[in-house]
Amino acid sequence: MPNPSLSPDDRIRVEHMIQAAEAALRFVSGRTRADLDDAEMLSFAVVRALEILGEAASKVTAATCRATAGVVPWQLIVSMGNRVVHAYFDIEPDIVWKTVFDELPALLPKLRGLLSSV
């Protein structure tokens, strides 16, 4: 994994990303895809976690993004955050569910690695 020299602000943003991803995974633990449709608080909580993840990613410096571009899909994370914020009326629950179950577990070790590699 690349060994970027994270600025203090980037370190905080990556920590926020980790916290949001971990929260989303806790929220869906033991839940089914149908729960996302049926449990309003669950849906709001998961979408909010994705918002935070995307917003924090959008504040990571360009230097860190370039240094870790092959490891962390920064633009995809930011795009997802923008989507759930600005197109809140058209969020696709299947994509939210897939993101949380398929993407976040793979993303977390990469983010943790950024913190431990500096």
URBEL-V67191 format. One record per backbone hydrogen bond with DSSP energy under -0.5 kcal/mol. CO is the residue of the C=O (numbers start at 1). NH is the residue of the N-H. If there is no record, write none. Layout:
BEGIN
co: (CO;CO)
nh: (NH;NH)
END
This chain:
BEGIN
co: (2;4;7;8;9;10;11;12;13;14;15;16;17;18;19;20;21;22;23;24;25;26;28;32;32;33;33;34;34;35;38;39;40;41;42;43;44;45;46;47;48;49;50;51;52;53;54;55;56;57;61;62;63;64;66;68;68;72;73;74;75;76;77;78;79;80;81;82;83;85;87;88;91;92;92;93;94;95;96;97;98;98;99;99;100;103;104;105;106;107;108;109;110;111;112;113;115)
nh: (4;6;11;12;13;14;15;16;17;18;19;20;21;22;23;24;25;26;27;28;29;29;31;35;36;36;37;37;38;39;40;43;44;45;46;47;48;49;50;51;52;53;54;55;56;57;58;59;59;60;65;66;67;68;69;71;72;74;77;78;79;80;81;82;83;84;85;86;87;88;90;91;93;95;96;97;98;99;100;101;102;103;103;104;105;107;108;109;110;111;112;113;114;115;116;117;118)
END
